[in-house]
Amino acid sequence: MNLSGKTALVTGAARRVGKAIALELARRGASVVVHFGGSAGEAQETVGEIEALGVSAWAMQSDLRVESEIERLFAAIADQIGDLEVLVNSAASFESEPLVEIGPGAWDEVLALNLRAPFLCIQKAAPLMRAAGGGAVVNISDLSGVRPWKNFAHHGTSKAALIHLTRAAALELAPEIRVNCVVPGAILPPPGIEEAAESWRKRGLRVPLGRTGEPNDVAETVAFLISSDYITGAVLPVDGGEHLAAPRALL
Ligand SMILES: NC(=O)c1ccc[n+]([C@@H]2O[C@H](COP(=O)([O-])OP(=O)(O)OC[C@H]3O[C@@H](n4cnc5c(N)ncnc54)[C@H](OP(=O)(O)O)[C@@H]3O)[C@@H](O)[C@H]2O)c1
């Protein structure tokens, strides 16, 4: 798919990895809906950076844990823009808690944002994409969805299910809509850890390619999957080969 003249919705696009994806799609000619949750100022900055590239951008807020908020987001896209060819499900939480302490409320919150929201966004994007003559979805999973991490049972389960949802949707929405998944490894440190921190540099040394990734490593792969007209249902690690390594606990 040539992105020129197309409209893309990137969830969680105000900052970090989602922002890099939004900017990369804009560099390739797409107009971008910069979805955000709480980062209104950063979303406006991202919109400004996208507009400086010569394409349109809109900042749109929505709490993706709430179905009516997702409906509001898609109603605004339908009213204000009219068409949608690309959806990138990037917004997510990164919650950690011992399995035996995860309450049903915490479990539901994580699954609502990381799994139900991408599902609902795909469901609501599909008619807009079909009306536009076709579309492409990219879901952003996580290595914790490929093999389990301690204290991330809810997060990992949501990201594993997102991989399955990718394949189910790819099968069911073909041939008009392609659905693929990127599985990033260590790209940006979680809140509280600086990128320059020694612990983060050491984290990179455990990766077969010897370093942590960059947001653009993910963004360029997302753009590749959107642009590749004969790829659907693919699950592509962008992790410096980390998925190849045995879990350290088992070595
Ligand atoms: N960073 C990494 O190294 C890494 C590694 C593997 C996988 N990933 C995956 O890549 C994606 C992006 O990663 P990231 O580190 O950039 O993510 P992040 O900073 O943890 O979160 C991305 C965005 O999700 C949005 N969000 C959170 N709760 C929301 C809610 N209730 N409603 C709407 N939006 C909400 C936030 O938007 P606001 O700021 O506007 O509130 C946030 O900016 C995620 O799916 C993540 O799981 C990242």
Ligand as a Chemical Component Dictionary entry (heavy atoms), coordinates in Angstrom:
data_LIG
# 
_chem_comp.id                   LIG 
_chem_comp.type                 NON-POLYMER 
_chem_comp.pdbx_formal_charge   0 
_chem_comp.three_letter_code    LIG 
# 
loop_
_chem_comp_atom.comp_id 
_chem_comp_atom.atom_id 
_chem_comp_atom.alt_atom_id 
_chem_comp_atom.type_symbol 
_chem_comp_atom.charge 
_chem_comp_atom.model_Cartn_x 
_chem_comp_atom.model_Cartn_y 
_chem_comp_atom.model_Cartn_z 
_chem_comp_atom.pdbx_ordinal 
LIG N1  N1  N 0  9.045  0.397  25.037 1  
LIG C1  C1  C 0  9.478  -0.831 24.758 2  
LIG O1  O1  O 0  10.663 -1.153 24.888 3  
LIG C2  C2  C 0  8.499  -1.874 24.264 4  
LIG C3  C3  C 0  8.907  -3.205 24.212 5  
LIG C4  C4  C 0  8.034  -4.164 23.764 6  
LIG C5  C5  C 0  6.756  -3.813 23.350 7  
LIG N2  N2  N 1  6.372  -2.498 23.417 8  
LIG C6  C6  C 0  5.013  -2.158 22.993 9  
LIG O2  O2  O 0  5.070  -1.078 22.074 10 
LIG C7  C7  C 0  3.948  -0.207 22.285 11 
LIG C8  C8  C 0  4.451  1.200  22.579 12 
LIG O3  O3  O 0  5.393  1.129  23.636 13 
LIG P1  P1  P 0  5.719  2.389  24.566 14 
LIG O4  O4  O 0  6.785  1.971  25.503 15 
LIG O5  O5  O -1 5.881  3.604  23.731 16 
LIG O6  O6  O 0  4.319  2.462  25.356 17 
LIG P2  P2  P 0  3.951  3.345  26.640 18 
LIG O7  O7  O 0  4.750  4.572  26.670 19 
LIG O8  O8  O 0  3.979  2.458  27.851 20 
LIG O9  O9  O 0  2.407  3.632  26.350 21 
LIG C9  C9  C 0  1.971  4.042  25.084 22 
LIG C10 C10 C 0  0.779  4.923  25.223 23 
LIG O10 O10 O 0  -0.361 4.189  25.680 24 
LIG C11 C11 C 0  -1.299 5.196  26.036 25 
LIG N3  N3  N 0  -2.273 4.724  27.027 26 
LIG C12 C12 C 0  -2.039 4.170  28.240 27 
LIG N4  N4  N 0  -3.216 3.947  28.860 28 
LIG C13 C13 C 0  -4.205 4.395  28.033 29 
LIG C14 C14 C 0  -5.624 4.443  28.110 30 
LIG N5  N5  N 0  -6.298 3.984  29.178 31 
LIG N6  N6  N 0  -6.302 4.959  27.059 32 
LIG C15 C15 C 0  -5.638 5.427  25.990 33 
LIG N7  N7  N 0  -4.300 5.405  25.849 34 
LIG C16 C16 C 0  -3.591 4.898  26.868 35 
LIG C17 C17 C 0  -0.510 6.338  26.652 36 
LIG O11 O11 O 0  -1.021 7.547  26.110 37 
LIG P3  P3  P 0  -0.923 8.944  26.927 38 
LIG O12 O12 O 0  0.543  9.155  27.175 39 
LIG O13 O13 O 0  -1.516 9.922  26.014 40 
LIG O14 O14 O 0  -1.707 8.741  28.188 41 
LIG C18 C18 C 0  0.927  6.050  26.230 42 
LIG O15 O15 O 0  1.551  7.150  25.643 43 
LIG C19 C19 C 0  3.145  -0.831 23.421 44 
LIG O16 O16 O 0  2.128  -1.638 22.875 45 
LIG C20 C20 C 0  4.147  -1.687 24.142 46 
LIG O17 O17 O 0  3.562  -2.768 24.842 47 
LIG C21 C21 C 0  7.209  -1.526 23.863 48 
# 
loop_
_chem_comp_bond.comp_id 
_chem_comp_bond.atom_id_1 
_chem_comp_bond.atom_id_2 
_chem_comp_bond.value_order 
_chem_comp_bond.pdbx_ordinal 
LIG N1  C1  SING 1  
LIG C1  O1  DOUB 2  
LIG C1  C2  SING 3  
LIG C2  C3  SING 4  
LIG C2  C21 DOUB 5  
LIG C3  C4  DOUB 6  
LIG C4  C5  SING 7  
LIG C5  N2  DOUB 8  
LIG N2  C6  SING 9  
LIG N2  C21 SING 10 
LIG C6  O2  SING 11 
LIG C6  C20 SING 12 
LIG O2  C7  SING 13 
LIG C7  C8  SING 14 
LIG C7  C19 SING 15 
LIG C8  O3  SING 16 
LIG O3  P1  SING 17 
LIG P1  O4  DOUB 18 
LIG P1  O5  SING 19 
LIG P1  O6  SING 20 
LIG O6  P2  SING 21 
LIG P2  O7  DOUB 22 
LIG P2  O8  SING 23 
LIG P2  O9  SING 24 
LIG O9  C9  SING 25 
LIG C9  C10 SING 26 
LIG C10 O10 SING 27 
LIG C10 C18 SING 28 
LIG O10 C11 SING 29 
LIG C11 N3  SING 30 
LIG C11 C17 SING 31 
LIG N3  C12 SING 32 
LIG N3  C16 SING 33 
LIG C12 N4  DOUB 34 
LIG N4  C13 SING 35 
LIG C13 C14 SING 36 
LIG C13 C16 DOUB 37 
LIG C14 N5  SING 38 
LIG C14 N6  DOUB 39 
LIG N6  C15 SING 40 
LIG C15 N7  DOUB 41 
LIG N7  C16 SING 42 
LIG C17 O11 SING 43 
LIG C17 C18 SING 44 
LIG O11 P3  SING 45 
LIG P3  O12 DOUB 46 
LIG P3  O13 SING 47 
LIG P3  O14 SING 48 
LIG C18 O15 SING 49 
LIG C19 O16 SING 50 
LIG C19 C20 SING 51 
LIG C20 O17 SING 52 
# 
